[in-house]
């Protein structure tokens, strides 16, 4: 084998290695994974309607304090007002 053939073989093996590493990285980024989901500690009902009321929502108790800071109760009130004006 000549020096050119050896150099070409070496370069092709390096390119193949880089493509293989790139594909492995792509697989880790884009294939779905199964995250570990813990059971919720409980739930909180936001709104005052029944289970079929679109302005009543059941949320995880862990998320409620943050949603309360963001104004989740005002959302329920605004939802009821909006439904009252569109239904009538």
C-alpha positions as CSV (number, residue, x, y, z in Angstrom):
1,X,0.0,0.0,0.0
2,X,1.2,3.5,-0.7
3,X,1.4,6.3,1.7
4,X,-1.6,8.0,0.0
5,X,-3.8,4.9,0.5
6,X,-2.8,4.7,4.2
7,X,-3.5,8.4,4.7
8,X,-6.9,8.1,2.9
9,X,-7.8,5.1,5.0
10,X,-6.8,6.9,8.2
11,X,-8.8,10.0,7.3
12,X,-11.9,8.0,6.4
13,X,-11.7,6.2,9.7
14,X,-11.5,9.5,11.6
15,X,-14.5,10.9,9.6
16,X,-16.4,7.7,10.4
17,X,-15.6,8.0,14.1
18,X,-16.8,11.7,14.1
19,X,-20.0,10.8,12.3
20,X,-20.7,8.0,14.7
21,X,-20.1,10.2,17.7
22,X,-22.4,12.9,16.2
23,X,-25.2,10.3,15.6
24,X,-24.9,9.1,19.2
25,X,-25.2,12.6,20.4
26,X,-28.2,13.2,18.1
27,X,-29.9,10.0,19.4
28,X,-29.6,11.2,23.0
29,X,-31.0,14.6,22.2
30,X,-33.9,13.7,20.0
31,X,-35.2,10.3,21.0
32,X,-37.9,10.3,23.6
33,X,-36.9,9.4,27.1
34,X,-39.1,8.2,29.9
35,X,-38.8,10.7,32.8
36,X,-39.3,9.5,36.3
37,X,-42.7,10.8,37.4
38,X,-43.5,10.8,41.1
39,X,-47.0,10.5,42.3
40,X,-48.6,13.8,43.2
41,X,-49.0,14.6,46.8
42,X,-52.6,15.6,46.2
43,X,-54.6,18.0,44.2
44,X,-56.4,21.3,44.6
45,X,-59.6,22.4,42.8
46,X,-59.5,25.9,41.4
47,X,-62.9,27.5,40.7
48,X,-66.3,26.9,42.3
49,X,-68.1,24.9,39.6
50,X,-68.7,21.2,39.2
51,X,-66.5,18.7,37.4
52,X,-68.0,19.5,34.0
53,X,-67.5,23.3,34.5
54,X,-64.7,24.5,32.1
55,X,-63.8,27.2,34.7
56,X,-63.0,24.7,37.3
57,X,-59.6,22.9,37.2
58,X,-57.9,20.3,39.3
59,X,-54.2,20.9,39.7
60,X,-51.4,19.3,41.6
61,X,-51.0,20.6,45.2
62,X,-47.3,21.1,44.6
63,X,-47.9,23.6,41.8
64,X,-50.7,25.5,43.5
65,X,-48.5,28.0,45.5
66,X,-46.7,29.1,42.4
67,X,-50.0,29.4,40.4
68,X,-51.5,31.3,43.3
69,X,-48.7,33.8,43.0
70,X,-49.5,34.1,39.3
71,X,-53.2,34.7,39.9
72,X,-54.9,31.4,39.3
73,X,-58.0,32.6,41.3
74,X,-58.3,35.6,39.0
75,X,-58.2,33.3,36.1
76,X,-61.2,31.3,37.4
77,X,-63.2,34.5,38.0
78,X,-62.4,35.9,34.5
79,X,-63.3,32.6,33.0
80,X,-66.7,32.7,34.7
81,X,-67.3,36.3,33.6
82,X,-66.3,35.5,30.0
83,X,-68.6,32.5,29.9
84,X,-71.5,34.5,31.3
85,X,-71.2,37.2,28.6
86,X,-70.8,34.7,25.7
87,X,-73.6,32.4,26.8
88,X,-76.3,35.1,27.3
